[in-house]
């Protein structure tokens, strides 16, 4: 009986995934983790802000040891602005992660160069560009506040998004060209 089962297993066609397909599956899982993590982080910012509006002392330990109490005491509108920048950057990061999930679930290894995938990669580039713009505006706002009140030391938002935007934009252009070549090839066959 065991021999018959082994023979049956040997005759069954088992689809073995290529290394690229395995990597894409892992990247899809990581994109989901990033998406969920960024959404939770944005939610924590909003909840921490709401609590600090009710209880001003809660701004002393806003999130992960961030002390915004002096800023809240200095000006409530600037405090709201800084928190809004934090939430916006985090939501844009989650949007990019969501688009990455869509790309990874849409791409077909037999026919990877499709208009849908190229459009999603293009949207990722613009999402990263938006993240960079909001980050730079947030840094400028914080620098202005630091100048006015002499507190809130440091650079708050990471500005290396412009490098990522460039890379993703190049990949988007390569995908667009791949779509053009593939459609030309399909028309000539």
MDAnalysis code that builds the backbone (N, CA, C; Angstrom):
import MDAnalysis as mda
import numpy as np

u = mda.Universe.empty(567, n_residues=189, atom_resindex=np.repeat(np.arange(189), 3), trajectory=True)
u.add_TopologyAttr("name", ["N", "CA", "C"] * 189)
u.add_TopologyAttr("resid", np.arange(1, 190))
u.add_TopologyAttr("resname", ["UNK", "UNK", "UNK", "UNK", "UNK", "UNK", "UNK", "UNK", "UNK", "UNK", "UNK", "UNK", "UNK", "UNK", "UNK", "UNK", "UNK", "UNK", "UNK", "UNK", "UNK", "UNK", "UNK", "UNK", "UNK", "UNK", "UNK", "UNK", "UNK", "UNK", "UNK", "UNK", "UNK", "UNK", "UNK", "UNK", "UNK", "UNK", "UNK", "UNK", "UNK", "UNK", "UNK", "UNK", "UNK", "UNK", "UNK", "UNK", "UNK", "UNK", "UNK", "UNK", "UNK", "UNK", "UNK", "UNK", "UNK", "UNK", "UNK", "UNK", "UNK", "UNK", "UNK", "UNK", "UNK", "UNK", "UNK", "UNK", "UNK", "UNK", "UNK", "UNK", "UNK", "UNK", "UNK", "UNK", "UNK", "UNK", "UNK", "UNK", "UNK", "UNK", "UNK", "UNK", "UNK", "UNK", "UNK", "UNK", "UNK", "UNK", "UNK", "UNK", "UNK", "UNK", "UNK", "UNK", "UNK", "UNK", "UNK", "UNK", "UNK", "UNK", "UNK", "UNK", "UNK", "UNK", "UNK", "UNK", "UNK", "UNK", "UNK", "UNK", "UNK", "UNK", "UNK", "UNK", "UNK", "UNK", "UNK", "UNK", "UNK", "UNK", "UNK", "UNK", "UNK", "UNK", "UNK", "UNK", "UNK", "UNK", "UNK", "UNK", "UNK", "UNK", "UNK", "UNK", "UNK", "UNK", "UNK", "UNK", "UNK", "UNK", "UNK", "UNK", "UNK", "UNK", "UNK", "UNK", "UNK", "UNK", "UNK", "UNK", "UNK", "UNK", "UNK", "UNK", "UNK", "UNK", "UNK", "UNK", "UNK", "UNK", "UNK", "UNK", "UNK", "UNK", "UNK", "UNK", "UNK", "UNK", "UNK", "UNK", "UNK", "UNK", "UNK", "UNK", "UNK", "UNK", "UNK", "UNK", "UNK", "UNK", "UNK", "UNK", "UNK", "UNK", "UNK", "UNK", "UNK"])
u.atoms.positions = np.array([
    [0.823, -1.185, 0.000],
    [0.000, 0.000, 0.000],
    [0.871, 1.253, 0.000],
    [1.914, 1.276, 0.809],
    [2.811, 2.426, 0.864],
    [3.504, 2.593, -0.476],
    [3.857, 1.467, -1.105],
    [4.523, 1.525, -2.412],
    [3.593, 2.145, -3.439],
    [2.318, 1.785, -3.405],
    [1.343, 2.355, -4.340],
    [1.191, 3.866, -4.131],
    [1.188, 4.296, -2.881],
    [1.093, 5.733, -2.588],
    [2.316, 6.467, -3.117],
    [3.501, 5.891, -2.930],
    [4.726, 6.511, -3.436],
    [4.718, 6.588, -4.959],
    [4.220, 5.539, -5.617],
    [4.127, 5.554, -7.082],
    [3.162, 6.646, -7.541],
    [2.065, 6.788, -6.826],
    [1.084, 7.821, -7.172],
    [1.691, 9.208, -7.006],
    [2.423, 9.404, -5.939],
    [3.061, 10.699, -5.703],
    [4.084, 10.983, -6.793],
    [4.843, 9.983, -7.198],
    [5.835, 10.176, -8.251],
    [5.191, 10.540, -9.580],
    [4.026, 10.029, -9.849],
    [3.362, 10.292, -11.118],
    [2.585, 11.611, -11.114],
    [2.324, 12.122, -9.942],
    [1.599, 13.391, -9.859],
    [2.531, 14.506, -10.294],
    [1.966, 15.435, -11.009],
    [2.780, 16.589, -11.403],
    [2.686, 17.628, -10.301],
    [3.810, 17.881, -9.678],
    [3.876, 18.860, -8.617],
    [4.534, 20.100, -9.200],
    [3.835, 21.194, -9.112],
    [4.368, 22.444, -9.648],
    [5.365, 23.005, -8.641],
    [6.603, 23.067, -9.057],
    [7.646, 23.627, -8.217],
    [7.817, 25.086, -8.620],
    [7.744, 25.939, -7.637],
    [7.872, 27.367, -7.909],
    [9.331, 27.710, -8.160],
    [9.531, 28.627, -9.098],
    [10.888, 29.080, -9.377],
    [11.377, 29.943, -8.222],
    [12.661, 30.206, -8.221],
    [13.233, 31.030, -7.153],
    [12.621, 32.435, -7.183],
    [12.421, 32.975, -8.373],
    [11.821, 34.304, -8.494],
    [10.423, 34.319, -7.908],
    [9.638, 33.291, -8.182],
    [8.279, 33.224, -7.636],
    [8.309, 33.111, -6.113],
    [9.263, 32.349, -5.573],
    [9.395, 32.234, -4.125],
    [9.762, 33.591, -3.507],
    [10.680, 34.320, -4.154],
    [11.072, 35.641, -3.656],
    [9.891, 36.595, -3.692],
    [9.093, 36.539, -4.763],
    [7.924, 37.415, -4.860],
    [6.889, 37.100, -3.781],
    [6.752, 35.837, -3.431],
    [5.833, 35.456, -2.350],
    [6.322, 36.031, -1.026],
    [7.620, 35.924, -0.774],
    [8.191, 36.473, 0.459],
    [8.035, 37.994, 0.486],
    [8.285, 38.652, -0.652],
    [8.127, 40.101, -0.721],
    [6.673, 40.516, -0.508],
    [5.745, 39.712, -0.994],
    [4.324, 39.995, -0.787],
    [3.991, 39.936, 0.704],
    [4.517, 38.933, 1.392],
    [4.293, 38.819, 2.835],
    [4.897, 40.021, 3.555],
    [6.120, 40.414, 3.174],
    [6.772, 41.566, 3.801],
    [6.011, 42.861, 3.513],
    [5.455, 42.982, 2.314],
    [4.659, 44.172, 1.986],
    [3.406, 44.228, 2.855],
    [2.779, 43.076, 3.089],
    [1.615, 43.045, 3.985],
    [2.005, 43.451, 5.405],
    [3.148, 42.952, 5.875],
    [3.617, 43.305, 7.220],
    [3.855, 44.810, 7.303],
    [4.506, 45.374, 6.276],
    [4.774, 46.815, 6.263],
    [3.466, 47.602, 6.236],
    [2.532, 47.185, 5.394],
    [1.249, 47.878, 5.290],
    [0.525, 47.889, 6.635],
    [0.424, 46.731, 7.255],
    [-0.273, 46.640, 8.542],
    [0.473, 47.439, 9.606],
    [1.793, 47.346, 9.605],
    [2.591, 48.091, 10.578],
    [2.429, 49.593, 10.436],
    [2.450, 50.094, 9.199],
    [2.278, 51.533, 8.988],
    [0.867, 51.987, 9.368],
    [-0.130, 51.169, 9.091],
    [-1.499, 51.534, 9.470],
    [-1.636, 51.577, 10.992],
    [-1.033, 50.627, 11.673],
    [-1.069, 50.635, 13.139],
    [-0.342, 51.867, 13.666],
    [0.816, 52.177, 13.090],
    [1.574, 53.354, 13.532],
    [0.752, 54.633, 13.358],
    [0.088, 54.771, 12.213],
    [-0.753, 55.951, 11.988],
    [-1.879, 56.000, 13.018],
    [-2.471, 54.861, 13.311],
    [-3.530, 54.809, 14.321],
    [-3.029, 55.190, 15.703],
    [-1.817, 54.758, 16.024],
    [-1.236, 55.108, 17.322],
    [-1.003, 56.613, 17.400],
    [-0.538, 57.217, 16.302],
    [-0.359, 58.671, 16.293],
    [-1.681, 59.392, 16.554],
    [-2.726, 58.947, 15.881],
    [-4.033, 59.595, 16.033],
    [-4.565, 59.416, 17.457],
    [-4.455, 58.207, 17.994],
    [-4.938, 57.955, 19.355],
    [-4.106, 58.750, 20.370],
    [-2.779, 58.764, 20.188],
    [-1.918, 59.529, 21.099],
    [-2.261, 61.011, 21.043],
    [-2.529, 61.507, 19.855],
    [-2.911, 62.916, 19.712],
    [-4.228, 63.187, 20.443],
    [-5.208, 62.314, 20.232],
    [-6.513, 62.506, 20.873],
    [-6.372, 62.494, 22.395],
    [-5.579, 61.576, 22.906],
    [-5.375, 61.519, 24.357],
    [-4.674, 62.778, 24.843],
    [-3.684, 63.269, 24.066],
    [-2.943, 64.454, 24.493],
    [-3.777, 65.731, 24.404],
    [-4.799, 65.718, 23.577],
    [-5.706, 66.873, 23.537],
    [-6.519, 66.923, 24.818],
    [-6.938, 65.766, 25.286],
    [-7.719, 65.679, 26.518],
    [-6.819, 65.873, 27.737],
    [-5.656, 65.229, 27.722],
    [-4.717, 65.293, 28.841],
    [-3.376, 65.817, 28.322],
    [-3.077, 67.095, 28.470],
    [-1.853, 67.690, 27.924],
    [-0.562, 67.016, 28.394],
    [-0.562, 66.428, 29.581],
    [0.643, 65.750, 30.069],
    [0.982, 64.506, 29.251],
    [0.016, 63.945, 28.522],
    [0.267, 62.768, 27.688],
    [1.215, 63.091, 26.531],
    [1.356, 64.354, 26.191],
    [2.279, 64.742, 25.116],
    [3.735, 64.556, 25.530],
    [3.997, 64.380, 26.823],
    [5.366, 64.144, 27.295],
    [5.910, 62.821, 26.765],
    [5.065, 61.844, 26.639],
    [5.457, 60.544, 26.091],
    [4.501, 60.215, 24.953],
    [4.611, 60.974, 23.888],
    [3.644, 60.903, 22.790],
    [3.614, 59.513, 22.166],
    [4.721, 59.076, 21.630],
    [4.822, 57.755, 21.008],
    [6.292, 57.407, 20.934],
    [6.628, 56.247, 21.365],
    [8.005, 55.736, 21.389],
    [8.985, 56.738, 21.998],
    [8.582, 57.334, 23.110],
    [9.453, 58.230, 23.854],
    [9.555, 59.645, 23.321],
    [8.767, 59.991, 22.332],
    [8.795, 61.324, 21.750],
    [8.108, 62.314, 22.694],
    [8.821, 63.363, 23.063],
    [8.283, 64.358, 23.991],
    [7.844, 65.599, 23.212],
    [6.540, 65.774, 23.067],
    [5.975, 66.925, 22.363],
    [5.284, 67.904, 23.311],
    [5.545, 67.743, 24.605],
    [4.863, 68.587, 25.584],
    [5.208, 70.072, 25.398],
    [6.491, 70.378, 25.193],
    [6.873, 71.789, 25.003],
    [6.198, 72.383, 23.771],
    [6.138, 71.601, 22.713],
    [5.480, 72.076, 21.493],
    [3.999, 72.308, 21.747],
    [3.365, 71.388, 22.459],
    [1.935, 71.544, 22.748],
    [1.695, 72.790, 23.594],
    [2.590, 73.056, 24.534],
    [2.458, 74.243, 25.371],
    [2.750, 75.511, 24.568],
    [3.682, 75.435, 23.625],
    [4.055, 76.582, 22.808],
    [2.890, 77.029, 21.928],
    [2.303, 76.071, 21.184],
    [1.205, 76.427, 20.285],
    [0.463, 75.160, 19.883],
    [-0.806, 75.115, 20.177],
    [-1.630, 73.948, 19.852],
    [-1.757, 73.700, 18.366],
    [-1.785, 74.772, 17.567],
    [-1.912, 74.607, 16.111],
    [-0.646, 74.001, 15.516],
    [0.505, 74.433, 15.983],
    [1.757, 73.849, 15.495],
    [1.894, 72.396, 15.946],
    [1.430, 72.123, 17.141],
    [1.423, 70.753, 17.647],
    [0.563, 69.878, 16.734],
    [-0.615, 70.360, 16.411],
    [-1.503, 69.631, 15.506],
    [-0.863, 69.467, 14.135],
    [-0.175, 70.505, 13.660],
    [0.492, 70.421, 12.361],
    [1.581, 69.374, 12.333],
    [2.413, 69.333, 13.373],
    [3.491, 68.341, 13.425],
    [2.924, 66.924, 13.458],
    [1.911, 66.726, 14.282],
    [1.286, 65.397, 14.351],
    [0.631, 65.056, 13.011],
    [0.036, 66.041, 12.353],
    [-0.579, 65.798, 11.041],
    [0.462, 65.372, 10.019],
    [1.635, 66.011, 10.035],
    [2.710, 65.583, 9.142],
    [3.126, 64.150, 9.450],
    [3.223, 63.810, 10.721],
    [3.605, 62.450, 11.101],
    [2.586, 61.432, 10.591],
    [1.316, 61.757, 10.755],
    [0.257, 60.850, 10.296],
    [0.270, 60.762, 8.766],
    [0.416, 61.893, 8.093],
    [0.399, 61.905, 6.623],
    [1.546, 61.087, 6.044],
    [2.738, 61.250, 6.579],
    [3.888, 60.489, 6.077],
    [3.669, 59.000, 6.286],
    [3.160, 58.630, 7.451],
    [2.927, 57.222, 7.737],
    [1.831, 56.640, 6.847],
    [0.777, 57.407, 6.605],
    [-0.285, 56.921, 5.712],
    [0.205, 56.796, 4.275],
    [1.052, 57.720, 3.840],
    [1.610, 57.601, 2.492],
    [2.515, 56.376, 2.375],
    [3.259, 56.074, 3.410],
    [4.080, 54.862, 3.406],
    [3.193, 53.624, 3.313],
    [2.079, 53.635, 4.036],
    [1.174, 52.483, 3.967],
    [0.531, 52.378, 2.590],
    [0.250, 53.523, 1.957],
    [-0.305, 53.517, 0.599],
    [0.694, 52.883, -0.381],
    [1.963, 53.237, -0.247],
    [2.995, 52.654, -1.112],
    [3.104, 51.154, -0.862],
    [3.042, 50.735, 0.395],
    [3.084, 49.309, 0.712],
    [1.873, 48.595, 0.117],
    [0.708, 49.233, 0.167],
    [-0.496, 48.649, -0.430],
    [-0.340, 48.499, -1.943],
    [0.230, 49.513, -2.582],
    [0.466, 49.414, -4.025],
    [1.457, 48.300, -4.344],
    [2.455, 48.128, -3.487],
    [3.410, 47.032, -3.678],
    [2.694, 45.685, -3.576],
    [1.758, 45.580, -2.645],
    [0.964, 44.351, -2.520],
    [0.199, 44.101, -3.812],
    [-0.411, 45.163, -4.348],
    [-1.174, 45.013, -5.594],
    [-0.272, 44.595, -6.748],
    [0.940, 45.169, -6.824],
    [1.873, 44.786, -7.890],
    [2.244, 43.320, -7.745],
    [2.589, 42.922, -6.541],
    [3.033, 41.545, -6.321],
    [1.919, 40.532, -6.531],
    [0.687, 40.921, -6.316],
    [-0.415, 39.989, -6.545],
    [-0.926, 40.053, -7.983],
    [-0.575, 41.114, -8.720],
    [-1.038, 41.269, -10.094],
    [-0.064, 40.686, -11.108],
    [1.223, 40.768, -10.801],
    [2.229, 40.373, -11.780],
    [2.094, 38.884, -12.108],
    [2.166, 38.593, -13.382],
    [2.092, 37.236, -13.902],
    [3.464, 36.922, -14.483],
    [4.126, 35.918, -13.961],
    [5.496, 35.633, -14.387],
    [5.576, 35.218, -15.857],
    [4.496, 34.693, -16.407],
    [4.507, 34.322, -17.816],
    [4.406, 35.556, -18.711],
    [3.765, 36.598, -18.203],
    [3.571, 37.821, -18.961],
    [3.662, 39.012, -17.997],
    [4.882, 39.340, -17.536],
    [4.996, 40.348, -16.472],
    [4.773, 41.785, -16.931],
    [5.021, 42.080, -18.190],
    [4.935, 43.453, -18.672],
    [3.518, 43.759, -19.142],
    [2.694, 44.186, -18.176],
    [1.325, 44.570, -18.500],
    [1.131, 46.035, -18.148],
    [0.138, 46.633, -18.762],
    [-0.155, 48.035, -18.489],
    [-0.567, 48.242, -17.027],
    [-1.279, 47.266, -16.467],
    [-1.708, 47.380, -15.067],
    [-0.512, 47.444, -14.120],
    [0.455, 46.558, -14.331],
    [1.642, 46.537, -13.470],
    [2.456, 47.812, -13.674],
    [2.608, 48.252, -14.901],
    [3.355, 49.485, -15.175],
    [2.673, 50.682, -14.511],
    [1.344, 50.728, -14.565],
    [0.607, 51.832, -13.943],
    [0.750, 51.794, -12.419],
    [0.721, 50.602, -11.833],
    [0.891, 50.490, -10.382],
    [2.293, 50.926, -9.953],
    [3.300, 50.546, -10.717],
    [4.665, 50.958, -10.386],
    [4.798, 52.473, -10.526],
    [4.147, 53.035, -11.519],
    [4.143, 54.488, -11.682],
    [3.487, 55.161, -10.471],
    [2.381, 54.586, -9.994],
    [1.711, 55.142, -8.818],
    [2.576, 55.015, -7.572],
    [3.369, 53.946, -7.480],
    [4.304, 53.805, -6.360],
    [5.316, 54.945, -6.398],
    [5.840, 55.248, -7.594],
    [6.806, 56.343, -7.715],
    [6.187, 57.667, -7.266],
    [4.959, 57.931, -7.687],
    [4.304, 59.173, -7.280],
    [3.951, 59.171, -5.794],
    [3.606, 58.002, -5.244],
    [3.363, 57.901, -3.808],
    [4.625, 58.191, -3.003],
    [5.755, 57.677, -3.479],
    [7.026, 57.965, -2.811],
    [7.402, 59.435, -2.952],
    [7.112, 60.007, -4.121],
    [7.379, 61.434, -4.308],
    [6.528, 62.270, -3.345],
    [5.270, 61.913, -3.206],
    [4.398, 62.603, -2.257],
    [4.900, 62.462, -0.827],
    [5.389, 61.271, -0.488],
    [5.946, 61.052, 0.842],
    [7.157, 61.949, 1.064],
    [8.006, 62.055, 0.065],
    [9.188, 62.914, 0.180],
    [8.782, 64.379, 0.343],
    [7.808, 64.836, -0.453],
    [7.362, 66.231, -0.373],
    [6.788, 66.532, 1.010],
    [5.923, 65.666, 1.506],
    [5.330, 65.867, 2.827],
    [6.416, 65.823, 3.906],
    [7.384, 64.923, 3.763],
    [8.488, 64.847, 4.726],
    [9.285, 66.143, 4.742],
    [9.582, 66.664, 3.576],
    [10.368, 67.896, 3.509],
    [9.576, 69.094, 4.061],
    [8.277, 69.137, 3.778],
    [7.436, 70.192, 4.359],
    [7.386, 70.072, 5.878],
    [7.288, 68.841, 6.367],
    [7.292, 68.620, 7.808],
    [8.609, 69.053, 8.437],
    [9.721, 68.719, 7.774],
    [11.030, 69.146, 8.287],
    [11.149, 70.668, 8.284],
    [10.653, 71.322, 7.240],
    [10.704, 72.786, 7.189],
    [9.863, 73.394, 8.301],
    [8.686, 72.826, 8.535],
    [7.817, 73.315, 9.610],
    [8.499, 73.144, 10.965],
    [9.105, 71.996, 11.183],
    [9.785, 71.735, 12.448],
    [10.996, 72.651, 12.603],
    [11.743, 72.884, 11.517],
    [12.895, 73.798, 11.586],
    [12.438, 75.203, 11.953],
    [11.318, 75.628, 11.386],
    [10.781, 76.946, 11.705],
    [10.391, 77.023, 13.178],
    [9.728, 75.968, 13.664],
    [9.320, 75.928, 15.073],
    [10.563, 75.920, 15.966],
    [11.578, 75.136, 15.612],
    [12.811, 75.079, 16.403],
    [13.444, 76.463, 16.493],
    [13.419, 77.187, 15.394],
    [13.981, 78.536, 15.382],
    [13.195, 79.451, 16.319],
    [11.875, 79.290, 16.335],
    [11.015, 80.157, 17.147],
    [11.073, 79.831, 18.641],
    [11.184, 78.543, 18.977],
    [11.120, 78.192, 20.395],
    [12.384, 77.564, 20.945],
    [13.325, 77.221, 20.071],
    [14.592, 76.672, 20.540],
    [14.499, 75.265, 21.098],
    [13.549, 74.493, 20.651],
    [13.396, 73.108, 21.120],
    [13.178, 72.195, 19.919],
    [12.775, 70.972, 20.169],
    [12.511, 69.972, 19.129],
    [13.740, 69.757, 18.245],
    [14.818, 69.356, 18.839],
    [16.072, 69.178, 18.114],
    [15.983, 68.007, 17.144],
    [16.725, 68.126, 16.047],
    [16.891, 67.008, 15.126],
    [16.024, 67.070, 13.897],
    [16.355, 66.167, 13.002],
    [15.606, 66.004, 11.762],
    [14.581, 64.899, 12.001],
    [13.330, 65.194, 11.800],
    [12.284, 64.253, 12.170],
    [11.927, 63.277, 11.071],
    [11.883, 63.738, 9.855],
    [11.442, 62.872, 8.764],
    [12.627, 62.534, 7.885],
    [12.654, 61.301, 7.434],
    [13.723, 60.821, 6.580],
    [13.557, 61.416, 5.190],
    [14.607, 62.022, 4.661],
    [14.512, 62.691, 3.371],
    [15.062, 61.891, 2.219],
    [15.395, 60.612, 2.426],
    [15.979, 59.843, 1.333],
    [14.931, 59.261, 0.381],
    [13.696, 59.695, 0.499],
    [12.659, 59.212, -0.403],
    [12.939, 59.610, -1.847],
    [13.620, 60.732, -2.059],
    [13.866, 61.185, -3.427],
    [14.718, 60.173, -4.178],
    [15.638, 59.526, -3.490],
    [16.454, 58.477, -4.112],
    [15.566, 57.296, -4.502],
    [14.680, 56.905, -3.599],
    [13.754, 55.799, -3.886],
    [12.821, 56.154, -5.036],
    [12.365, 57.398, -5.051],
    [11.487, 57.845, -6.140],
    [12.198, 57.671, -7.474],
    [13.452, 58.094, -7.537],
    [14.220, 57.964, -8.776],
    [14.344, 56.521, -9.215],
    [14.649, 55.641, -8.280],
    [14.784, 54.223, -8.631],
    [13.469, 53.633, -9.131],
    [12.404, 53.914, -8.418],
    [11.103, 53.357, -8.818],
    [10.640, 53.981, -10.133],
    [10.941, 55.263, -10.349],
    [10.566, 55.899, -11.611],
    [11.310, 55.248, -12.779],
    [12.581, 54.927, -12.583],
    [13.348, 54.236, -13.630],
    [12.734, 52.872, -13.917],
    [12.385, 52.135, -12.857],
    [11.765, 50.822, -13.041],
    [10.428, 50.963, -13.757],
    [9.667, 52.001, -13.434],
    [8.377, 52.232, -14.106],
    [8.585, 52.482, -15.590],
    [9.617, 53.247, -15.940],
    [9.888, 53.520, -17.350],
    [10.311, 52.247, -18.075],
    [11.098, 51.402, -17.418],
    [11.508, 50.125, -18.018],
    [10.277, 49.256, -18.233],
    [9.375, 49.230, -17.264],
    [8.155, 48.436, -17.420],
    [7.286, 48.972, -18.556],
    [7.176, 50.287, -18.657],
    [6.390, 50.868, -19.754],
    [6.981, 50.468, -21.100],
    [8.298, 50.505, -21.194],
    [8.958, 50.099, -22.441],
    [8.747, 48.614, -22.699],
    [8.779, 47.810, -21.629],
    [8.507, 46.382, -21.769],
    [7.101, 46.125, -22.276],
    [6.134, 46.909, -21.802],
    [4.756, 46.784, -22.283],
    [4.692, 47.120, -23.766],
    [5.383, 48.194, -24.176],
    [5.401, 48.579, -25.589],
    [5.995, 47.480, -26.455],
    [7.144, 46.948, -26.036],
    [7.798, 45.886, -26.806],
    [6.940, 44.628, -26.861],
    [6.326, 44.293, -25.750],
    [5.486, 43.096, -25.714],
    [4.261, 43.260, -26.600],
    [3.647, 44.442, -26.591],
    [2.475, 44.650, -27.449],
    [2.882, 44.672, -28.924],
    [4.060, 45.237, -29.234],
    [4.555, 45.186, -30.618],
    [4.805, 43.744, -31.048],
    [5.380, 42.948, -30.151],
    [5.661, 41.552, -30.457],
    [4.356, 40.788, -30.660],
    [3.352, 41.058, -29.840],
    [2.058, 40.377, -29.974],
    [1.373, 40.750, -31.292],
    [1.578, 41.998, -31.751],
    [0.958, 42.421, -33.015],
    [1.639, 41.800, -34.222],
    [2.939, 41.526, -34.133],
    [3.649, 40.966, -35.280],
    [3.485, 39.464, -35.398],
    [3.058, 38.799, -34.341],
    [2.924, 37.341, -34.384],
    [1.629, 36.964, -34.973],
])
